[in-house]
Amino acid sequence: MNFKAVITLTFLTILAAIVSAREIIPFNQEWAFKKGPFTSDVLQYGTIFSGPWQSITVPHTWNAKDMQVRNDRFTSNEKFYVGDAYYRKTFVPESSWDGKRVFIKFEGVNTNTEVYLNNSPLPVKKEKGNMVYDGSVINGNYQIVGRHQGGYSAFVLELTNMLKFGVENEILVKVSNEATPQVIPVNHTLFPMYGGIYRPVQLIVTDKINIAVSDYASSGIYISQKEVNKKSADITLKVKLENKTPEMRDVQIVSTIFEQGGAVKVKGVKKHRLLPQGRQEVVQDIRITNPRMARLRRSLFV
């Protein structure tokens, strides 16, 4: 059978037990949103977290309408909101996640982002398109999870050691689309920046020994090809592994390449002794025999 497309699955096994694949949970529904400008009085600032917030679903931008308004003097946009806004979402981390690693992945937030976690959020109820937060009780403390600059790259932050499992937690995201000299684009003149969480969000749950999640928000697996001809093709897989246990573990990297129709083309297995803590790279070489050379009009498979 001619090889038409390289479709690769990589699994990690530990002492003959298959590590469960990362669990990916969409995190896009039932967000609350509030746009500034906000008070600069530090004594009053906390009041913005109670009362009504707009109920939204991400992806979302607060410039969907005002970015279309043009100044009468020029053809450039000059009337849209630039500044801070907040997003928040209450959720209950499953008790079964205790002992695992939990991450949050943002596909894109424009432009500068701060992410916080609150283990004792305010009670909230839905009311006519709003999420209304009860200000009669004390709000919990917001702990900083991490920061990210730049609106056009995905990023991942780890929540593991900050969560309380089985009870309500809250993610709070502070976003600003204000232009800054250290983040491209440096102004709104040629390329106005739509503020908001404008791409999907996910929770990712893995075991303590796992293929890296936070390597620039990638899959942790890098595939390259070399020496490709009609007789054979050499494929190199670079897999980034993490071990958050205190012990060395013997693992196997099992990679399978499939035909377009689902038949197994070739399988590779590589053993590796994984040191405790830190991140390590494992390189695996696989040779495919009799590959079919891609022709853009006839053979391209996406």
C-alpha atoms as one frame of an Amber mdcrd trajectory, in Angstrom:
protein
   0.000   0.000   0.000   1.418   3.364  -0.930   2.055   5.794   1.889  -0.116
   8.856   1.351   0.076  10.832   4.590   2.020  10.820   7.812  -0.396  10.657
  10.743   1.477  10.094  14.001   0.299   9.122  17.460   2.817   9.132  20.297
   2.154   7.418  23.625   4.142   7.313  26.824   4.269   4.056  28.786   5.661
   3.600  32.278   6.648   0.133  33.476   4.239  -1.456  30.978   1.327   0.744
  32.092  -0.020   3.210  29.573  -0.169   6.750  30.895  -3.596   8.223  30.223
  -3.534  10.768  27.429  -3.951  14.385  28.379  -7.546  15.281  29.037  -8.556
  18.426  27.171 -11.625  20.234  28.476 -13.203  23.171  26.587 -13.381  26.190
  28.895 -15.384  28.653  26.811 -18.871  28.816  28.318 -20.314  30.936  31.143
 -17.661  33.618  31.435 -18.467  37.008  32.959 -17.056  40.246  31.537 -16.613
  43.824  32.702 -14.974  46.611  30.744 -13.321  49.743  32.147 -12.364  52.428
  32.625 -12.150  51.538  36.319 -11.623  53.706  39.363  -8.036  54.494  40.347
  -8.995  54.754  44.028  -7.415  51.705  45.702  -9.994  51.826  48.502 -12.865
  51.541  46.016 -11.268  49.257  43.452 -12.560  46.078  45.098 -16.153  47.125
  44.481 -15.833  46.403  40.751 -15.840  42.660  41.500 -19.379  42.650  42.914
 -22.668  43.427  41.211 -23.588  42.721  37.574 -21.116  41.548  34.948 -22.011
  40.774  31.351 -22.502  37.063  30.643 -20.448  36.049  27.583 -18.915  33.103
  25.757 -15.358  33.148  24.512 -13.985  33.799  21.934 -14.931  37.422  22.690
 -13.742  40.944  21.968 -14.988  44.188  23.468 -14.192  46.076  20.260 -16.632
  44.223  17.996 -18.734  47.351  17.486 -16.692  50.415  18.413 -13.743  49.325
  16.252 -15.996  49.959  13.237 -16.527  53.637  14.152 -14.331  56.022  12.191
 -13.320  59.536  13.029 -14.864  62.179  10.785 -11.517  63.875  10.229  -9.525
  60.849   9.099 -10.054  57.315   7.833  -8.213  55.763  10.792  -9.951  54.241
  13.811  -9.763  56.556  16.813 -12.956  56.002  18.788 -12.670  52.455  20.099
 -12.080  51.507  23.738  -8.452  50.986  24.711  -7.642  49.960  28.272  -8.344
  47.332  30.914 -11.115  44.758  31.117 -11.754  41.662  33.222 -13.024  38.170
  32.512 -13.911  35.677  35.228 -15.259  32.126  35.347 -16.240  29.922  38.293
 -15.614  26.174  38.046 -15.205  23.105  40.262 -11.980  21.107  39.702 -12.836
  17.411  39.935 -11.614  15.560  43.010 -10.156  12.917  40.666  -7.683  15.533
  39.426  -5.964  15.631  42.807  -2.516  14.108  42.265  -2.486  15.070  38.595
  -1.314  18.239  36.832  -3.812  20.860  35.689  -3.088  23.593  33.145  -5.059
  26.363  31.485  -4.354  27.126  27.831  -5.268  30.369  26.075  -5.125  30.246
  22.283  -4.979  34.035  22.083  -5.607  37.055  24.315  -5.078  40.585  23.071
  -2.776  42.076  24.208  -1.320  41.994  27.741  -2.703  39.433  30.159  -2.620
  38.687  33.870  -4.278  35.485  35.156  -5.405  35.034  38.782  -7.012  32.237
  40.789  -9.476  32.642  43.668 -10.301  29.644  45.885 -13.209  31.410  47.648
 -15.101  33.344  44.981 -18.220  35.424  45.507 -21.580  33.653  45.057 -23.016
  34.361  41.616 -26.398  34.028  39.927 -27.594  34.538  36.369 -29.989  37.406
  35.767 -31.168  38.741  32.374 -27.938  38.293  30.448 -25.769  39.187  33.417
 -23.789  37.336  36.057 -24.555  39.070  39.356 -21.974  38.689  42.133 -23.046
  38.960  45.761 -21.129  41.821  47.361 -22.556  41.200  50.827 -19.915  38.552
  51.552 -16.142  38.764  51.564 -14.418  37.912  48.318 -11.476  35.496  48.503
  -7.925  36.481  47.668  -6.778  36.485  44.050  -3.437  34.739  43.620  -1.385
  35.548  40.546  -1.005  32.519  38.248   1.061  34.198  35.561   1.405  36.912
  32.942   1.699  36.951  29.161   2.542  39.704  26.692   1.528  39.584  23.051
  -1.847  38.972  21.472  -0.975  36.546  18.699   0.575  33.555  20.445  -0.942
  30.835  22.607   0.246  30.369  26.189  -0.177  27.842  28.997  -0.116  28.337
  32.772  -0.108  25.625  35.429  -2.823  25.670  38.111  -1.942  22.409  39.907
  -0.675  23.641  43.268  -3.156  26.510  43.523  -6.448  24.657  43.099  -8.851
  23.436  45.750 -10.408  20.268  44.389 -14.092  19.488  44.692 -15.110  23.085
  45.527 -15.653  26.268  43.540 -12.602  28.091  42.234 -12.539  31.161  40.022
 -10.264  32.156  37.162  -9.892  35.927  36.763  -8.231  37.316  33.644  -7.170
  40.953  33.400  -6.655  42.049  29.800  -5.405  45.300  28.307  -5.225  46.189
  24.627  -3.270  49.351  25.342  -0.266  49.719  23.064   3.116  49.311  24.746
   6.608  49.760  23.265   7.738  46.222  24.163   4.868  44.435  22.401   4.321
  44.446  18.639   2.366  46.220  17.222   3.579  49.188  19.250   0.600  51.437
  18.397  -2.951  51.345  17.036  -2.268  53.547  14.010  -1.701  50.935  11.313
  -2.998  47.846  13.085  -5.655  48.465  15.772  -5.729  45.682  18.365  -9.088
  44.129  19.227  -9.058  43.610  22.991 -10.264  40.404  24.620  -9.997  36.633
  24.900 -10.541  36.269  21.181  -9.588  32.593  20.805 -10.726  29.450  22.682
  -9.605  28.433  26.186  -8.957  24.899  27.479  -8.187  23.108  30.712  -5.610
  20.337  30.262  -5.175  17.537  32.810  -2.194  15.132  32.722  -0.399  12.637
  34.925   2.705  13.730  36.845   4.821  12.016  34.184   3.700  13.524  30.925
   4.539  14.900  27.516   5.202  18.601  28.111   2.183  20.909  27.947   3.819
  24.257  28.634   6.513  24.165  25.949   5.328  27.343  24.218   1.783  25.903
  24.372   2.774  23.227  21.848   1.910  19.529  21.803   5.394  18.762  23.135
   6.081  16.635  20.044   8.135  17.900  17.102   8.256  15.966  13.810  10.795
  16.503  11.036  11.619  14.587   7.874  14.886  14.070   6.017  16.358  11.902
   3.279  13.014  11.537   1.551  12.855   9.605  -1.729  10.629   7.041  -3.408
  12.263   4.154  -1.540  12.275   5.521   2.003  11.736   8.500   4.264  13.452
   9.113   7.589  11.262  10.698  10.256  12.638  12.175  13.463  10.408  12.759
  16.467  11.588  14.950  19.331   9.415  14.391  22.395   9.687  16.625  25.466
   8.937  14.806  28.715   8.416  15.976  32.283   8.621  13.971  35.494   7.097
  15.685  38.524   7.685  12.714  40.813  10.734  12.402  43.131  11.937   9.175
  41.470  13.585   8.062  38.236  11.182   6.150  36.032  11.725   3.858  33.082
   9.436   4.857  30.229   8.780   3.902  26.642   7.937   6.264  23.822   5.617
   4.431  21.425   4.986   6.226  18.130   2.713   4.924  15.384   2.445   6.260
  11.844  -0.749   5.466   9.961  -1.794   5.355   6.349  -4.466   7.849   5.337
  -7.050   5.061   5.523  -6.102   4.127   9.103  -3.836   1.122   8.553  -0.618
   1.061  10.588   2.355   1.949   8.390   5.132   1.676  10.961   5.547   1.694
  14.731   8.566   2.785  16.736   9.386   2.113  20.396  12.132   3.823  22.372
  13.036   3.164  25.991  14.245   5.980  28.209  15.167   6.456  31.851  13.414
   9.624  32.955  15.149  11.610  35.675  13.085  13.241  38.426  11.991  16.847
  37.966  12.875  19.048  35.020  12.225  18.562  31.312  14.033  16.118  29.052
  14.083  15.518  25.316  13.881  12.087  23.735  14.713  11.721  20.039  13.217
   8.836  18.099  14.119   7.954  14.499  11.663   6.050  12.302  12.138   4.895
   8.694   9.167   4.609   6.338   9.585   2.346   3.330   8.057   3.101  -0.048
   6.493   6.459   0.813   4.285   8.126  -1.724   5.696  11.481  -2.763   3.205
  14.301  -2.352   1.883  16.060  -5.428   0.062  19.222  -4.530  -2.908  18.808
  -6.856  -3.390  15.065  -6.584  -1.970  13.855  -3.267  -2.090  16.666  -0.731
  -3.853  15.467   2.404  -4.726  17.828   5.238
